[in-house]
Amino acid sequence: MPATVVMTSPPALIGCIRGHLQAHRAGEIVEAIQVEFGIIQAAVSQRLRVLHESGFANVRVDEARRIYSVDATPLRDIDAWLEQFQAFWRPKRSALETEIAGGKKK
């Protein structure tokens, strides 16, 4: 069975990530990510550090813990840049979806 691909805009993705992060208290987020993606604590920390260094996350130190939060600004910048391409591809994607839907009816 083919996989279904869902196109998600960066603002929607940001909301999803933010909601997922806020659903857990600060001390539980690493554990939640470990369970969700099946990776060890060191790998979670490494990825959070990369997000921070890339400007996609903020971090504050709370005693022995680092508390991360999502910074949506870079994703909004990417979304604005991608919009120029989406304006070109949107009608073509819509036409493709119509063709695919028509083929399924036959």
QUIGI-V454106 format. One record per helix or strand of 2 or more residues. SS is the DSSP state (helix for helix, strand for strand). FROM is the first residue (numbers start at 0). LEN is the number of residues. If there is no record, write none. Layout:
BEGIN
ss:SS from:FROM len:LEN
ss:SS from:FROM len:LEN
END
This chain:
BEGIN
ss:helix from:9 len:13
ss:helix from:25 len:12
ss:helix from:40 len:13
ss:strand from:56 len:6
ss:strand from:64 len:6
ss:helix from:72 len:33
END
